[in-house]
Amino acid sequence: MGFDTHMDVALEQARLAGERGEVPVGACLVMNGDVVARAGNRCRELNDPTAHAEMLVIREACATLGQERLEGAALYVTLEPCPMCAAAIAAARVARLYYGASDPKSGGVAQGARVFEHPQCHHVPEVYDGIGARASTALLEAFFAGKR
């Protein structure tokens, strides 16, 4: 049995976010092989600094499933989650986190705060990095090159 990735769904959400003028980060949450929620960043559109793709996906999945915890879920995100999103991932009890590009500036998983390494972190998901990293990085580089 091979590895089945849903990073293509997250990448499409990142592309759509970039088209809306948002930083092109996308995410999707999968339960039992089905995509339950998908989103791209909407911080500017919603005037909400917490409207990161991961936060939106977690909120939507919890509302759709009618539960506050997402045990057994897999979260795919195109960029390493920031500390806020990493904390939400832990609070939601997401089982597996797959992310594309690393984020040396604002990451909270393998960089910076390393939220999952803190003793106060009550749940640590399995973490798989580099999934779709090349495509994720290309989207981000193109977006920011256009801003310079």
C-alpha positions as a Markdown table, in Angstrom:
| # | Residue | x | y | z |
|---|---|---|---|---|
| 1 | Met | 0.0 | 0.0 | 0.0 |
| 2 | Gly | 1.5 | 3.3 | -1.1 |
| 3 | Phe | 1.4 | 6.7 | 0.4 |
| 4 | Asp | -1.6 | 8.7 | -0.7 |
| 5 | Thr | -1.1 | 12.5 | -0.5 |
| 6 | His | -3.6 | 15.3 | -0.7 |
| 7 | Met | -1.0 | 18.0 | -1.1 |
| 8 | Asp | -2.4 | 18.8 | -4.6 |
| 9 | Val | -5.6 | 20.0 | -2.9 |
| 10 | Ala | -3.6 | 22.3 | -0.5 |
| 11 | Leu | -1.5 | 23.6 | -3.5 |
| 12 | Glu | -4.7 | 24.5 | -5.4 |
| 13 | Gln | -6.0 | 26.4 | -2.3 |
| 14 | Ala | -2.6 | 28.2 | -2.1 |
| 15 | Arg | -2.8 | 29.2 | -5.8 |
| 16 | Leu | -6.3 | 30.6 | -5.3 |
| 17 | Ala | -5.2 | 32.5 | -2.2 |
| 18 | Gly | -2.4 | 34.1 | -4.2 |
| 19 | Glu | -4.9 | 35.1 | -6.9 |
| 20 | Arg | -6.9 | 36.9 | -4.2 |
| 21 | Gly | -3.8 | 38.8 | -3.1 |
| 22 | Glu | -3.2 | 36.7 | 0.0 |
| 23 | Val | 0.1 | 35.1 | 0.8 |
| 24 | Pro | -0.3 | 31.8 | -1.1 |
| 25 | Val | -0.7 | 29.2 | 1.6 |
| 26 | Gly | -3.2 | 26.5 | 1.4 |
| 27 | Ala | -4.4 | 23.6 | 3.5 |
| 28 | Cys | -6.8 | 20.7 | 3.6 |
| 29 | Leu | -7.9 | 18.3 | 6.3 |
| 30 | Val | -8.5 | 14.6 | 5.5 |
| 31 | Met | -10.4 | 12.1 | 7.6 |
| 32 | Asn | -10.7 | 8.4 | 6.5 |
| 33 | Gly | -9.3 | 9.3 | 3.1 |
| 34 | Asp | -11.9 | 12.1 | 2.5 |
| 35 | Val | -11.2 | 15.8 | 2.3 |
| 36 | Val | -13.4 | 17.3 | 5.0 |
| 37 | Ala | -12.2 | 20.9 | 4.7 |
| 38 | Arg | -10.0 | 23.0 | 2.4 |
| 39 | Ala | -8.9 | 26.7 | 2.5 |
| 40 | Gly | -6.3 | 29.2 | 1.6 |
| 41 | Asn | -5.2 | 32.2 | 3.6 |
| 42 | Arg | -7.9 | 34.9 | 4.0 |
| 43 | Cys | -6.2 | 37.3 | 6.4 |
| 44 | Arg | -6.5 | 40.4 | 4.2 |
| 45 | Glu | -9.9 | 39.5 | 2.9 |
| 46 | Leu | -11.4 | 39.0 | 6.3 |
| 47 | Asn | -9.2 | 41.6 | 8.1 |
| 48 | Asp | -8.3 | 38.8 | 10.5 |
| 49 | Pro | -4.7 | 38.0 | 11.4 |
| 50 | Thr | -5.8 | 34.5 | 12.5 |
| 51 | Ala | -7.3 | 33.6 | 9.1 |
| 52 | His | -4.4 | 31.4 | 8.2 |
| 53 | Ala | -5.3 | 28.4 | 5.9 |
| 54 | Glu | -4.7 | 25.9 | 8.8 |
| 55 | Met | -6.9 | 27.8 | 11.2 |
| 56 | Leu | -9.7 | 28.1 | 8.6 |
| 57 | Val | -9.5 | 24.4 | 7.8 |
| 58 | Ile | -9.5 | 23.3 | 11.5 |
| 59 | Arg | -12.6 | 25.5 | 12.2 |
| 60 | Glu | -14.4 | 24.2 | 9.1 |
| 61 | Ala | -13.6 | 20.6 | 9.9 |
| 62 | Cys | -14.7 | 20.9 | 13.5 |
| 63 | Ala | -18.0 | 22.6 | 12.5 |
| 64 | Thr | -18.7 | 20.1 | 9.7 |
| 65 | Leu | -18.0 | 17.1 | 12.0 |
| 66 | Gly | -19.6 | 18.6 | 15.0 |
| 67 | Gln | -16.7 | 18.0 | 17.3 |
| 68 | Glu | -13.8 | 20.0 | 18.8 |
| 69 | Arg | -11.1 | 17.4 | 18.2 |
| 70 | Leu | -9.9 | 15.9 | 15.0 |
| 71 | Glu | -8.4 | 12.7 | 16.2 |
| 72 | Gly | -7.3 | 10.5 | 13.3 |
| 73 | Ala | -7.1 | 13.5 | 10.9 |
| 74 | Ala | -4.4 | 14.4 | 8.5 |
| 75 | Leu | -3.6 | 18.0 | 7.8 |
| 76 | Tyr | -1.8 | 19.0 | 4.6 |
| 77 | Val | -0.4 | 22.5 | 4.4 |
| 78 | Thr | 1.9 | 24.1 | 1.8 |
| 79 | Leu | 4.0 | 26.0 | 4.4 |
| 80 | Glu | 5.3 | 25.0 | 7.8 |
| 81 | Pro | 2.7 | 26.2 | 10.3 |
| 82 | Cys | 3.5 | 29.2 | 12.4 |
| 83 | Pro | 3.4 | 28.9 | 16.2 |
| 84 | Met | -0.3 | 29.9 | 16.4 |
| 85 | Cys | -1.3 | 27.3 | 13.9 |
| 86 | Ala | 0.9 | 24.6 | 15.4 |
| 87 | Ala | -0.8 | 25.3 | 18.8 |
| 88 | Ala | -4.2 | 24.9 | 17.1 |
| 89 | Ile | -3.1 | 21.7 | 15.5 |
| 90 | Ala | -2.1 | 20.3 | 18.9 |
| 91 | Ala | -5.3 | 21.5 | 20.5 |
| 92 | Ala | -7.4 | 19.9 | 17.8 |
| 93 | Arg | -5.5 | 16.6 | 18.3 |
| 94 | Val | -4.7 | 16.3 | 14.6 |
| 95 | Ala | -2.9 | 13.0 | 14.1 |
| 96 | Arg | -0.7 | 13.8 | 11.2 |
| 97 | Leu | 0.7 | 17.0 | 9.8 |
| 98 | Tyr | 2.2 | 17.1 | 6.3 |
| 99 | Tyr | 3.8 | 20.3 | 5.1 |
| 100 | Gly | 5.6 | 21.5 | 2.1 |
| 101 | Ala | 8.0 | 24.4 | 2.4 |
| 102 | Ser | 9.9 | 25.1 | 5.6 |
| 103 | Asp | 9.5 | 28.6 | 7.0 |
| 104 | Pro | 12.8 | 29.9 | 8.6 |
| 105 | Lys | 11.2 | 33.3 | 9.3 |
| 106 | Ser | 7.9 | 32.4 | 10.9 |
| 107 | Gly | 7.7 | 28.6 | 11.3 |
| 108 | Gly | 6.6 | 27.1 | 14.5 |
| 109 | Val | 7.3 | 23.4 | 14.0 |
| 110 | Ala | 10.9 | 22.8 | 12.9 |
| 111 | Gln | 11.9 | 26.4 | 13.2 |
| 112 | Gly | 11.6 | 29.1 | 15.8 |
| 113 | Ala | 9.2 | 28.3 | 18.6 |
| 114 | Arg | 9.1 | 24.5 | 17.9 |
| 115 | Val | 5.7 | 24.3 | 19.6 |
| 116 | Phe | 5.5 | 20.5 | 19.5 |
| 117 | Glu | 8.7 | 20.2 | 21.5 |
| 118 | His | 7.4 | 22.2 | 24.5 |
| 119 | Pro | 6.3 | 20.3 | 27.6 |
| 120 | Gln | 3.1 | 22.4 | 27.7 |
| 121 | Cys | 2.1 | 20.8 | 24.3 |
| 122 | His | -0.5 | 18.2 | 25.2 |
| 123 | His | -0.6 | 16.5 | 21.8 |
| 124 | Val | 2.1 | 16.0 | 19.2 |
| 125 | Pro | 1.1 | 15.0 | 15.7 |
| 126 | Glu | 3.3 | 12.9 | 13.5 |
| 127 | Val | 5.1 | 15.4 | 11.3 |
| 128 | Tyr | 6.2 | 14.9 | 7.7 |
| 129 | Asp | 7.9 | 17.8 | 6.0 |
| 130 | Gly | 9.0 | 18.4 | 2.4 |
| 131 | Ile | 5.8 | 17.1 | 0.9 |
| 132 | Gly | 5.3 | 19.2 | -2.2 |
| 133 | Ala | 8.0 | 21.5 | -1.1 |
| 134 | Arg | 9.2 | 22.5 | -4.5 |
| 135 | Ala | 5.8 | 23.6 | -5.7 |
| 136 | Ser | 5.0 | 25.3 | -2.4 |
| 137 | Thr | 8.2 | 27.3 | -2.5 |
| 138 | Ala | 7.7 | 28.3 | -6.1 |
| 139 | Leu | 4.3 | 29.7 | -5.3 |
| 140 | Leu | 5.7 | 31.7 | -2.4 |
| 141 | Glu | 8.7 | 33.0 | -4.3 |
| 142 | Ala | 6.6 | 34.1 | -7.3 |
| 143 | Phe | 4.2 | 35.9 | -5.1 |
| 144 | Phe | 6.9 | 37.8 | -3.1 |
| 145 | Ala | 8.9 | 38.5 | -6.3 |
| 146 | Gly | 5.8 | 40.3 | -7.6 |
| 147 | Lys | 5.7 | 42.5 | -4.4 |
| 148 | Arg | 9.3 | 43.7 | -4.8 |
